[in-house]
Amino acid sequence: MLVFLTTGCISLHHGRKALRRTIIFTSLLLIPLGGSFIRLVRQAELAALIQQVLGNRTVTFFASGIN
């Protein structure tokens, strides 16, 4: 859109209007997507913490030579 505006392929009035609509719709999408991304990051951090705690506190015995 910016390229069409700068090269003069579309009028400045129509270009600004379309660019404004694009920015509004993009921002409407970014709000829920941003919230979902933050939730996924927190879940990944929690899963890594649980895996680390369980890995550090688990005693594992290997039966070597037993068939």
N, C-alpha and C positions, 0 to 999 in steps of 0.2 A: 504494500500500500504506500509506504513511504517513497519507494522508487517511482511509482506512477505520479505521485505528487511533485517530486523534485524534477522529473523529466517533463512535466507539463502534459501528460497524456490525459489527465482528468482535471476538471476545474477544482480550484482551491476550496470552494464551498462544498461540493459533493465529497471531496476527499476528506475534509475535516469531519464531516458528518459520519462518513463510513469509518474513519479511524476512531472517532469517539465511541461509536457503537461497538467496535471490536474491542476496545479497551474495557468498556463496561462489561461485556459478556465474558471476557477473559478474567476480569477480577471476580466476577460472580462464580466462576469455576475454581479459581484459586483458593477461595475461602474453604469450601468443604474438602478439597484435595489436600490443602495444607494441614487441616485438622486430622485427616486420615494418615498423612505421612508422619505427623508427630506421634500419633497413637502407635503406628507400626515401629517407629524407632524405640519407643518406650517398651514395647513388647519384646523387641529383639534384645534390648539391654537386660530386661528381666530374665529372659531365657538364658542369656549368657551368664548372668549372675547365678541362677539356679544350677546350671551345668557346672560352673566353677565350684560352688559350695558342695554339691554332691560328689564331684570328682575328688575334692580335697579330703572329705570326711569319710570316704568309703574305703574299707580295707578289703582288698581282693587277694584271695589265696589261689595260687596256681597249682594244680595237681600235676607234677612232672613225673613222667615215667609210669603213670597208671593208665592202663588200657581199658 
